[in-house]
């Protein structure tokens, strides 16, 4: 008899206008890594939120070790040794790492928190699992990868042996992803059971034992990962064959659209400069990718180009006009569109409706307003068209509040808004972060279409497959400097990886 540690049987969960989970069954074996695969909005995070007690299902039962259990809230889940690392981390940014890990489970001596014992335990767990953290650092000052370690340590501190990872690699560098895969394998070796939500088929092949697939809220089946191809899993997920490589015609570049000269941008975190004397050009009809490991200045470079940050030195020119000190709205009017790295912070007003978010940078156009009054009918028609065209899945269509949508569909809404503005320059930062293979295929085709229409595209991506697939030219940034330029036709991922890790600088030092 199969030893199931968790069984979710015939789970149905509904929200206004949408059935997120429709009679879904999921069975997790003891000591396995079980992937949960599906398109954006397929109901994966909802199903895991039911298991963690954040939602109550309309139908179905949950069993732990063969016994029916009622999970009313996350405290009930914790009592059953179920832990969850959410896609958007649940950390208090102004608290230290230690305070975040023990929050709600503080050891006490009488009425006083026993911080010495807590620190000792956290450091022991950190050492045991290779999750090196500084317990005294503030969360707001540490990298995203380090924040994820804090979330994992929160689970381990509570003795959880059923671990849920919701899109755990969406914000990690390739090196951090490899580390996480090793950590998950070590958990499995200890007998812990892992539910792993991801869109990345290569990661499923690398680490998972079995994979259950959801499509539009319904359970499509469970497959053995070792004997199932990537193509078969993607077909099961989206219901059709998916192209893994974009079709691109030969590049025919035109005039320079974006010119950045000797740009220097100070760091907000450290005393040194985040970007140091960086220059580049992007021409009409080409995709230039700025590649690098996260934290090497790409974010600050894009902030300076798009107007979110002021450079201390240098010049930025768009379509022949100096925009170095130009306000963000004026840059948009001149022809710049921006798909931001952080969709919550810079991409959306989360408590606005979808339709209001889709006209955020155009609501003053004559198409959408008369004498200062918004033409709600025009906004609704425009929003409905974009939702249909870009397959943005939302329970109540244009009136859906952005906060209630899945991360992938929030991303598709931003991409729809920016591309539909018909920009001269599209700055796309991690444009497919958190998207499924079907959505990635579509977004890649849209970016290539912009390039083929004579637009300039500046792409910033941590995904080396995406870099190689889309780029016409690749620039590598390391410690704030552009250290190499490559043609994707004549280079390989290994070479890029060496430059991203500072190989060029190391070579110089060796010659010295």
N, C-alpha and C positions, 0 to 999 in steps of 0.2 A: 504493500500500500504506500502511495506517495505521501511524504511528510510535508504538508503545507503549513507554514507558519502563519500566513494570512490568506484568507479567502474573502473576496468581495463578490457576492453572488447577486446577479440580476439588479444591479444598482441603476436607479433612475433619478436624475436630478434636473429640475426645470427652473428656468429664470423667465421673466417676462419676455415673451416672443420667441423663446428658444428652448429646445430640449438639449441641454449640454451633454448629459449621459442618458442613453436610451437602452435600458436592459443590458448593462455591461457586466461581464464576469471576468475577474482577474484573480489568478491563483499564484501566490509566491511561495516557492519552496525554501526550506531552511538551507542557509548557506549558499545561495545563488545570487548572481547579479541579473536582474530581470529588467530589460529595457521596455519602456512604454513609448511607442512611436505613433506619430499622427501629424496631420497638417495643423497649421495655426487655427485655433478655434475648434479642434476636433474633440476637446473635452478632457485632455490629459491632466492639466493642472486642476480642473474641477474634481476629477476622480480622486486625485491625491489629497485635495482639500477635504473631501468627504472622509477619507481614511484618517486624516489628521484632526478631524473634529471641527474644522472651520465652517463646513456646510453640513446640513442634515438632508439625507436623501428622501425623496417621496416614496420610493419603493426599494426593496432589497435588504439584505442582511450582510453583516461583516462577522467573520469568524477569526478568532485568534487561537492557534493550537487546537482547532476543531470545536471550540466553544463559541457560541454566539455572544458578541459583546456589543455594548451600546457606547459609542464615542460621541459625547455631547459637546466636547470642547477640547482644545489642545492639552489641557491638564489631564483629561482622561486618556488621551493618546500617550502622553509622557508616562503616566502610571502603567501603561501597557508596554512601555519601553519602545515606543514608536517616536522617531524624531524626523524633522524635515528641514532641509536647506531650501529656502524659497528662491525663486528666480530673481526677485528683487529683495535683497537682504533685509532682515528685520533687526537692525542694529541701531543703538542710540549713538549718534555720531560724536556727541560731546563727552561721552563716557570713555573710560579706558577699555582696553581689550579685556582685562581681568573682570571689570565690572559688568561688561556685556556677557561674558561667559557664565557668570554665576547669578545673573539677574533672575530673581524668582526662585532660586534654589541655593540661597546663601547659607553656608554653615555658620552656626552661632555658638557663642559662649554666653549663655544667659540671653540677654537682649542685644548683645553686641555682635556684629558680624565678625567671624573669625577669618580675617583676611590672610593671615599667615598660612593656615591650613588650606584655604582656597588656592592661594598662589602655589603652594607646594604641589597640590594635586594637578593644577593646570600645567605646571612645568613638567611633571611626570608624564602626563598624557601627551604633551607636545613632543617630548623626547621619544616616547615609545612609538608614536606613529609618524615621526618625521615632520611634524607640523610646527615648524619653528615660528614662534611669535614673540613679540615684546609685550609682556603683560601690562606695562606701564604706558604704552603708546596710546594716544587718543585715536579712535577709529577714523575720525575725519582726516587724519594725517597719514594713514597707511594705504597701500595700493589695494585695488579691487581683489587681486589674488590673495592678499593677506586677509582681507575681510572675509573671504570665503573660508579660509582656514579657521577664523574665529567662529564662524557658523558651524563648521564641522566639530570643533572642540566643544561648542555648546551641547551638541548631541552626545558626544562621548562623556562629557562631564555628568550627564544625567543617566548614564549607563544604558543608553538606547542600543538595542540590537537589531531593530528594523529601521533602516535608514532610507529616507526618501530624498533624492536629489532632483530638484526641478530645474532643468536647463542649466546644469552646473558649469558648463564650459562656455556659455554664451559670452562671458566677459573676460575670459582668460587668454593669456598668450599661449603659443604652441608649447613652450617649455612648461608652463603651469598646467596645461592640459595633460601632458605626459606624467607630471608629478601626481595629479589627481587620479589618473588611471592606476598608477602604482599603489596609491593609498586605498583605492577601492578594492584592488586585488588582495591587499593585506587584510582588509576587513573580511572579505570572503573567506580567506584562509583561517581566520579566527572563528568562523561559523556565523558571522553576522549575515543578515539578508538585506539586499539592496534593491530598491526600485529606482530606476534611472530614466528620467524623462529627457529625451534629446531629439533633435532634428538631424543630427550628424550620423549618417549611416556608417561612416568609417570608424567612428568611436564605438558604435554598437558591435561591429565586427571585431574590434580590438579587445573589448572587455566583457561583453554580455554573454550569458549562457543561453537565455531564451529571450524572445521579443514578442510582446503583444501589440497589436496594431488597432488603432481607432480611426474611423473615418466618419466625419460629420456626426459625432456622438455615438456611433454604433461600433460594437466589437466585431472586428473583421477576422480574428483568429490569432493564434500563438504559434510561432515557428521556432525551430532550433537554429540558433545563429550560425553555428559551424557548418551546417549543410544548406543554408539559404543564401543566395547571392544578394548583393546590394541592389541589383536591378529588380529582383523579385520582391524585395522588401519595399522599394519605392513604388512599385506597381500596386502592391497591396495597400499602400498608404494613400495614394492619390487616384488610383483607378485607371491609370494609363501609363504608357512609357514616358520616361523623363530623360531629356537630353542633359548629360553631365558636363558637356563642353559647349560654349557659346559659338554660334556661327558668326564670323566676322569677315568682312571683305577687307581688301588692302587699304591701309591708311592713306588718305590724301590730305595732309595738313594744310591749313590756310594761314591767315595772319595770326599774330600773337594776341590772345584774348586776355590772359592773366600774365602779369610780369611781376615777380617779387625780387627785389634787389637788396642784398645785404641786410636781411631782416634779423633783428635781435629782440628777443622777448624775455623780460625778467620772469623768474620763477616765483610763484606765490608761496611755495612751501620752503624752498631753500634760498640761500643768499646769492647763489650764482645764477646765471642766465639759463633759461630752459631752451631757448633757441639762440644759436650763435652764428651770426653773419651768414644766414642761409639765403640762397638765390635759386630761382627756378622760373621756367616759362611753360605755359600751357597754350598750345595753338588750337585754333578751330579745327574740328575734325580729328582730334586725338584724345586718348585716355592716358593721362600720366598718373602713375600710382606712387604715392609716398608710403614706403614700406618701412617697418621697423618694429622692434619689441616695444610693447606699451611702456610709456614713461620716458621715452627718449626725445620728447619735444614735439611730436606730431600734433598733439592736442593743442598746445600753445601756438604752434604755427598756424593751424586752422583758425583758432580764435582770433589771431591778428589779421588774417586774410578776410574773415567774415565780419569783423567789427566787435566781437565779444571781448577782445583784449586789446590794449594799446601797446604797440611796440615801443621800445626805447630808442631804437635806431632802425633805419631802413625805409624802403618805399614800396608801396603796393599799387600797381596800376591795373585797371580793368577797362578794356576796350579803349585804351589810349588815355584814360583819365586817371589822375592821381586820386586814389580813394583811401589813402593811409589814415586820414582823420575823418572820413565821411561816416555819418550815422548809418546804422544797419538798414533802416527803411530805404534810404537813398541808394545804398548798394543794391538792394533788391530791385528798385525801380530801374537801375542802370543795367540789370540783367544777370544778377547773381542769385542762385538758388542754393540752399544749404540743407542737406540731410545730416542732422547733428549726431554726434556720438552718443549723447545721453538724451533719449527720447522723452524722458519725464521732465528733465530739468530745462532743456532748451527746445524740445520739439513740439510739445503739446501743453495746453492748459487743461489739466486732467479733469477739472470739474465743469468744463464747457462741453456742450454737445459735439458730436462728430461734425455736424454741418458747420458749426461756428469755428471749429478747428481748421476745417478745410478752406475757409476764406480768411484766415488770420492775416495773411499778407496781401489780401486783395479787396477787403471789404470796402475800401474807399473808392474803388473803381466805379465808373458810371454803371457798369453792368449790375452792381450790387447795392447801389445807394442813389437816392435822389434828395438833394437839399439836406444832406446829413442824416436822412432816415434810411435804415436798412430795408431793402426790398426782399422780404422773407421768402416770397415765392421763387425769386431768382436764385437765392442762396440754396433753397431746398432742391430745386431742379438740378443745379450744378453739383451739389453734394450727392444726390441720387445717382447721377451719371458716373461720378468718380467711384462710388461704392461698387457699382455694377462693373465698370471697366477694370478696376484693380482688384476685384474680388475681396473687398474688405468686409469681413463677416462680423455682423453686429446684431444683437438681439432685437433692437428696435430701429434699425436703419439709421437714418440721418439724425434722429432725436436721441440716439444712444449716448450716454455720458461716456467720455473717452476713458475715464478711470476704470470702468467696468469691463473694458475689452481686453482680450488676451494681448500679451506683449507683441506677438507677431503681427496681429491685425492693427495695433497702434502704429507699428513700423510701416505697414503698407499704406496707412492713411497719410503719414508724413511724406512718403515717397510719391504718392499720388498728387498731393498738394504741390510739392516742389517741381515735379516734372511738368505738370499741367500749366505752370506759369510761363512755359516756353523760354527758359533762360538762355543767355549767351554762355554762361559758365555754370556748371553744376558741380558743387563741392559735395562729394558723397563720402561720409565717414562711417565706416562699418555698416554699409547699407543693408546687408543681409543678416545682421546679427539677430539671432533668435528666429529666423525664418526656416520653414521646411523646404525640402528639395524642389517641390513644385513652385513655391513662391520665389525661391532663389532663381530658378530657371526664368521665370517671368521678369523679375527685377533686372537680372543680367541682360535680358533681351531689350528692356527699356533703356538701360544705360548705353548699350551698344547702338540703339536706335538714335539716341541723342548725339552720339559721336558721328554716326553716319549722316545725320541731318546737318552736320557742320558745326555742332556745338562743341565747346571745350569742356572736358571732364577732368577734375582733380579728384582722384580716388584715394582714400586712406583706408587701409585694411590690414588686419593682423592675420587674415586667412591667406596663407601662401598659395593655395590652390586658386583662390579668387584672384589674387595678384597676377598669377601666371596666365589665367584664363582670359582676363579682361584687358590687361594693360597693353599699350603700344610702347610705352617707355616706363621703366621702373627706377625710381630714385630711393636709395636707402638712407634713412636718418639714424644716426647713432650719437647719443649724448648731445643732441641739439644741432649737430652738423650733418650736412649731406655728404656722405662718405663714398658714394658710388652711384653710377648711372649704368643701367643695363637694358639690353634688348631681350624681351622674353623669348624670342625665337632662338637666341644663341646662348642663353644662360640656363641654369637649373636651380632647383630649390635649395640644394646643398650649398651652392655658392652664395646665394642670397642669405641663407641662414648664417654663414660665417661672417658676412659683412654686418648683418643685423646684430651679431654678438660682439662686434668690435674688431673683427679680423684685420681690417685695413689699418687701424690704429696699432694693433699688435705687430703687424708686419713692419710698420715704421719704427716701432720701438726695438724690434729685433735687429733692424739694420743699424740702429744707433749703437 
